[in-house]
Structures are given as C-alpha cells and as structure tokens.
C-alpha cells in the first residue's frame, strides 16, 4: 500500500477539510464566486441529475467522501447505491449525511481502495468519482479497476480539479495548490491527458467547467 493511500485512510484533519463543502454548499458557492468569479451551482446541478438514474440501476460512488454526490438521491429511489471510501472517518461522515437526508436505507457503505476494488466485474451501471484522481500515485490502476467494475455501456462521471490551460487565469493558483497543501501527485495530474488516460476503455461524452473543478462524462466502451 502506498504512503498516500495509507494517509487518506488514517488522516482526519485533511478529510474534514474536504468534507466541509458537503455540508456548507452555500458557503462554497459564495466563496467560489467571491474568490474566483466561478459559479459552483453548475456542479450542484450536475449532482442533482442523480435523481434521474433509472430504477434498478447500480451506482458506485468512490471516493464518496462526506456524501457530496448522493445529495442527488431521492428518498425511496429504487437504485442500488454503493458509497465507498478508503477513509473510515469519511465513511462515518457520509453515513451521518445520508441519515440527515433520509436516504441511509438506500445506500451500502463500503471501505474500499479504488486501485484494488473488491467488486465483481461488470457490477455497476454508473460510477461517480469526485476529487480522488489527483491524490493517486498510480491513476491508471484506478482506471483499470473502474473499467473492470463498470458494465459495457455504463457511464463514468468524473469530477476533479481543473488542469493547466483549462482556465489560464487559474493556472498560477493551480501551481500553488500542491505547495499550500500536501498533494504530492497533483503536479503530475495537472499535465495528464485525461481523454488519453481514459481510453481505450472509455469514450468522452461531455465536459463542464465548475468552480475550480470540471465535470467530465465518459461512456464505457463495449
């Protein structure tokens, strides 16, 4: 197991910082607009689309963090939803968030490492992965596992930081981020060609800038 994987498994302070945006979306929205002139409402609108997931679909949310993605679930929605994270602390936060939203009975919470998933091949119709790829020393290992557990034709919704050149006005801030925070693999993520990384297993479908991040959708190839 890599040092960064173990750090995310055990670190509570950093995890709590990431979790803050889940519980205080109004603060995040206002702060994003004040500091960067960015509209985070577009990311929240994309999350809300989870309510349109068809009945019977199976969903993997990894890393689920404190429950950002499943805020889109409706009470009583007939989907099989697995919220997975390597951090026990974050899973605890996610359970509380699910209870607060009244969707705890619809979610299975699982401790899991995205680079070595315990799920069977072709298990899920939809995978949502928010702000995890830039933390990994070997993103291709995660890609291989997500490809394996998604059914052919399944959808991956991937959200992570902007990269160098996406919004040139933000490039200096992107370069400063791994200096201000302990993010040892962030610099290499900034230069990663995501479309090439996700091929040949996936085909790109949509992309949307949102605050300091971007929302990308990929379809699992047959």
C-alpha positions in Angstrom: 0.0 0.0 0.0 1.4 3.4 -0.9 2.1 6.1 1.7 -0.6 8.4 0.2 -3.2 5.6 0.3 -2.4 5.0 4.0 -2.5 8.7 4.7 -6.0 9.1 3.3 -7.1 6.0 5.2 -6.0 7.5 8.5 -5.9 11.3 8.2 -8.9 13.0 9.7 -7.9 16.7 9.6 -7.5 16.8 5.8 -10.6 14.6 5.3 -12.6 17.0 7.4 -11.5 20.0 5.3 -12.7 18.2 2.1 -15.9 17.3 3.9 -16.7 21.0 4.8 -18.0 21.7 1.3 -20.6 18.9 1.5 -22.3 20.4 4.5 -22.0 24.1 3.5 -22.7 24.4 -0.2 -24.0 27.9 0.2 -20.7 29.0 1.8 -18.8 27.2 -1.0 -20.9 28.8 -3.7 -20.5 32.3 -2.3 -16.8 31.8 -1.6 -16.1 30.4 -5.1 -17.8 33.5 -6.7 -16.0 35.9 -4.4 -12.5 34.5 -4.8 -12.6 33.2 -8.4 -15.7 34.6 -10.1 -16.8 31.0 -10.5 -20.3 29.5 -10.5 -20.4 26.3 -8.4 -24.1 26.0 -8.9 -23.3 24.1 -12.2 -21.6 21.4 -10.2 -24.5 21.1 -7.8 -26.9 20.9 -10.8 -24.9 18.0 -12.2 -25.1 16.2 -8.9 -28.8 16.7 -8.9 -29.1 14.6 -12.1 -28.6 11.5 -10.0 -32.3 11.7 -9.2 -32.9 10.7 -12.9 -31.0 7.4 -12.6 -33.4 4.7 -13.7 -34.9 2.3 -11.3 -32.9 -0.9 -10.8 -29.6 0.8 -11.8 -26.5 0.1 -9.7 -24.3 3.0 -8.8 -20.7 3.2 -7.4 -19.7 6.4 -5.7 -15.9 6.3 -5.0 -14.4 8.1 -3.1 -17.7 9.1 -1.6 -16.1 11.5 0.9 -18.7 13.0 3.2 -21.6 12.4 0.8 -21.3 15.1 -1.9 -22.6 13.0 -4.7 -25.5 11.3 -3.1 -27.2 14.5 -2.2 -28.8 13.9 -5.6 -30.6 10.8 -4.4 -34.3 10.9 -3.8 -35.9 9.3 -0.8 -37.3 5.9 -1.9 -35.4 6.0 -5.2 -35.1 2.3 -6.4 -31.4 2.2 -7.2 -28.6 0.0 -5.7 -26.1 2.7 -4.4 -22.7 1.8 -3.0 -20.8 4.6 -1.3 -17.2 3.6 -0.9 -14.1 5.3 0.5 -10.8 4.3 1.9 -11.2 6.6 4.9 -13.3 5.2 7.8 -13.7 8.7 9.1 -15.2 9.9 5.8 -17.5 6.9 5.7 -18.7 7.9 9.1 -19.4 11.4 7.9 -21.2 10.0 4.8 -23.4 7.8 7.0 -24.4 10.9 9.0 -25.1 12.9 5.9 -27.2 10.1 4.4 -29.2 9.9 7.7 -29.7 13.7 7.6 -31.1 13.5 4.1 -33.2 10.4 4.8 -31.5 8.2 2.2 -29.5 5.9 4.5 -31.6 2.8 3.8 -30.8 3.2 0.1 -27.0 3.2 0.5 -24.5 0.5 1.2 -21.3 1.9 2.8 -18.1 0.1 2.0 -14.4 0.7 2.9 -12.6 0.3 -0.4 -9.4 1.2 -2.2 -10.1 2.4 -5.8 -6.9 0.8 -7.0 -8.0 -2.6 -5.7 -11.7 -2.9 -5.7 -13.5 -5.9 -4.1 -16.4 -5.8 -6.5 -17.1 -8.3 -9.3 -16.6 -7.5 -13.0 -19.4 -5.6 -14.7 -21.1 -4.8 -11.4 -22.3 -1.2 -12.0 -24.2 0.9 -14.5 -22.9 4.3 -13.2 -19.7 5.3 -11.4 -19.3 8.8 -9.9 -15.8 9.7 -8.7 -15.2 13.1 -7.2 -11.8 14.7 -6.4 -9.9 11.5 -6.0 -7.7 11.0 -9.1 -5.3 13.8 -8.3 -4.4 12.1 -5.0 -3.2 8.9 -6.5 0.3 7.9 -7.3 -1.0 5.4 -10.0 -4.2 6.8 -11.5 -4.0 4.1 -14.2 -4.5 1.4 -11.5 -7.8 3.2 -10.6 -8.7 3.4 -14.2 -8.3 -0.3 -14.7 -10.5 -1.1 -11.7 -13.2 1.3 -12.7 -13.2 -0.1 -16.2 -13.4 -3.6 -14.8 -16.4 -3.0 -12.5 -18.5 -0.9 -14.9 -20.7 -2.7 -17.3 -20.2 -2.1 -21.1 -22.2 1.0 -22.0 -22.0 2.2 -18.4 -21.3 5.8 -17.5 -18.5 7.3 -15.6 -19.0 10.8 -14.2 -15.6 12.2 -13.1 -15.0 15.4 -11.2 -11.7 16.8 -10.3 -9.5 19.9 -10.4 -9.1 22.0 -13.4 -5.8 21.3 -15.2 -3.2 23.6 -16.7 -4.6 25.5 -19.6 -8.3 24.8 -18.9 -8.8 28.3 -17.5 -5.5 30.2 -18.0 -6.5 32.8 -15.3 -6.3 30.0 -12.7 -3.0 28.4 -13.8 -1.0 30.2 -11.1 -3.4 29.1 -8.4 -3.2 25.5 -9.7 0.6 25.6 -9.4 0.4 26.9 -5.8 -2.1 24.3 -4.6 0.4 21.4 -4.0 2.7 23.9 -2.3 0.0 25.0 0.2 -1.4 21.5 0.7 0.3 18.1 0.9 -0.7 16.9 -2.6 2.4 15.1 -3.9 0.8 13.8 -7.1 -1.2 17.0 -8.0 1.5 18.5 -10.3 1.6 15.4 -12.5 -2.2 15.4 -12.6 -2.2 18.9 -13.9 -0.4 17.8 -17.1 -2.3 14.5 -17.5 -4.2 14.0 -20.8 -7.4 12.7 -19.3 -9.0 11.7 -22.6 -6.0 9.6 -23.4 -5.9 8.2 -19.9 -9.5 7.0 -20.0 -9.1 5.5 -23.5 -9.4 2.8 -24.8 -11.8 1.7 -22.1 -14.0 4.9 -22.3 -15.2 7.4 -24.8 -15.7 11.0 -23.8 -19.2 12.4 -23.8 -19.5 15.7 -22.0 -17.4 18.2 -20.1 -18.4 21.2 -17.9 -16.2 23.7 -16.0 -17.5 24.2 -12.5 -15.7 26.4 -10.0 -12.0 25.2 -9.5 -13.1 21.9 -10.9 -14.5 20.3 -14.0 -17.2 17.6 -14.6 -16.4 15.0 -17.3 -18.6 12.2 -18.5 -17.2 9.1 -20.2 -19.1 6.0 -21.6 -17.6 2.6 -21.1 -16.9 1.0 -24.4 -18.5 -2.3 -25.4 
